[in-house]
Amino acid sequence: MTDLSLEISCSSQGILVHQTKYTIDILQRFGMLGAKSCATPIALVADANTGPSFSVDNAKNYKALIGALPYLTFCRPDILFSVSKLSQFMHHPSDSHLTAAKRVLRYLAGTLNCGPNPIFWGAKKQTTVSRSSTEAEYRALASTTAELSWIR
């Protein structure tokens, strides 16, 4: 069964929701289906030098690529941060941004069947300033506990 590019499979282990076909379609559209895979969707060391902006045609390609990825984050929260960061450069993309976007595609090419997804996930900035990493982790644990209590 597929609805809105979501593929739903039922088995004895449970219900699996994924977007493998949509991922393959994106990879084919941007010529990255046979690309060499990478271990992470974003480089560990960010390049602060953005360089000059693209020509109009290259900027349109970048916008089309980044525009295709947010829908995929519903089943692939592992690329959410990368897509969010790359979306911030839609108005003035540069070569380094295109390279980073292609890295996300290379990551997707290598992780087409990455297994089941979490039942709940989210990402947001913390509303208060924690004085230590322990306090930040405590706040995250409290939030998780509240969410699990609601799910039960």
C-alpha positions in Angstrom: 0.0 0.0 0.0 1.4 3.4 -0.9 -0.2 6.7 -0.1 1.5 10.1 -0.6 4.8 8.3 -1.4 4.6 6.5 2.0 5.0 2.8 1.7 3.3 0.8 4.5 4.2 -2.8 5.1 2.6 -5.1 7.6 4.5 -8.1 9.1 4.6 -10.2 12.2 7.1 -7.7 13.7 4.7 -4.8 13.2 3.9 -2.0 10.8 6.7 -0.4 8.8 6.4 3.0 7.2 9.1 4.0 4.8 9.7 6.0 1.6 12.2 3.9 -0.3 10.6 4.5 -3.7 10.4 8.2 -3.1 14.1 8.2 -2.1 15.0 6.3 -5.3 13.0 8.8 -7.4 14.9 11.7 -5.9 18.3 10.0 -6.4 17.3 9.3 -10.1 16.1 12.8 -10.7 19.4 14.3 -9.6 21.6 11.6 -11.1 22.9 10.3 -7.8 21.5 6.7 -7.8 24.8 5.0 -8.3 26.8 7.5 -6.2 29.4 6.4 -3.7 27.8 6.4 -0.3 29.0 8.3 2.8 28.6 7.6 6.5 27.0 10.8 7.6 24.5 13.2 5.9 26.6 16.3 6.7 30.3 16.9 7.0 31.7 16.8 10.5 33.6 20.0 9.9 31.4 22.8 8.4 33.0 25.1 5.8 32.5 28.6 7.0 33.6 30.0 3.6 30.4 30.0 1.5 32.0 31.4 -1.7 30.2 33.2 -4.5 26.6 32.5 -5.3 25.5 30.3 -8.3 24.2 31.3 -11.6 20.4 31.3 -12.0 20.3 27.8 -13.5 22.4 26.2 -10.8 20.4 28.0 -8.1 17.2 26.6 -9.5 18.8 23.1 -9.4 19.8 23.6 -5.8 16.3 24.8 -4.8 14.7 21.8 -6.6 17.0 19.5 -4.7 16.5 21.0 -1.3 12.7 21.3 -2.0 12.5 17.6 -2.6 14.0 16.6 0.8 11.7 18.0 3.5 8.9 15.5 2.7 11.5 12.7 3.1 12.3 13.8 6.6 9.0 12.4 7.9 10.4 8.9 7.6 14.1 9.8 7.7 14.7 11.9 10.8 18.5 11.2 10.4 18.6 13.8 7.6 16.4 16.5 9.3 19.3 18.6 10.6 21.1 18.6 7.3 18.0 19.5 5.3 17.2 22.2 7.9 20.6 23.8 7.6 20.7 23.6 3.8 17.3 25.2 3.6 18.7 28.3 5.2 20.7 29.0 2.0 17.9 28.9 -0.6 18.3 32.6 -1.5 22.1 32.6 -2.0 23.4 29.1 -2.5 27.1 28.5 -3.3 29.2 25.6 -4.5 29.8 24.5 -0.9 26.1 24.3 -0.3 25.5 22.2 -3.4 28.4 19.9 -2.3 26.7 19.5 1.1 23.3 18.8 -0.6 24.9 16.1 -2.8 26.4 14.6 0.3 22.9 14.2 1.7 21.9 12.4 -1.5 25.1 10.2 -1.3 24.1 9.3 2.3 20.6 8.4 1.2 21.9 6.2 -1.6 23.9 4.2 1.0 21.1 4.0 3.5 18.0 3.1 1.4 17.1 0.3 3.8 18.1 1.6 7.2 15.5 -0.2 9.2 12.4 0.7 11.3 11.8 4.3 12.4 11.1 5.6 15.8 7.4 6.0 16.9 8.1 9.6 17.9 10.8 12.1 17.2 11.3 15.8 17.3 14.0 18.5 17.2 13.8 22.0 18.6 16.0 24.5 20.3 15.8 24.4 24.1 13.6 27.2 25.4 15.9 27.9 28.5 19.6 28.1 28.9 21.2 25.2 30.7 24.2 25.8 32.9 25.7 22.4 32.1 25.4 19.5 29.7 24.0 17.4 32.6 21.2 19.9 33.1 20.4 19.8 29.3 20.3 16.0 29.4 18.1 16.1 32.4 15.7 18.4 30.6 15.7 16.1 27.6 15.0 13.1 29.8 12.1 14.9 31.5 10.6 15.8 28.1 11.0 12.2 26.9 9.4 10.8 30.0 6.4 13.1 29.6 6.0 12.1 26.0 6.2 8.4 26.8 3.6 8.9 29.6 1.3 10.5 27.0 1.8 7.7 24.5 0.9 5.0 27.1 
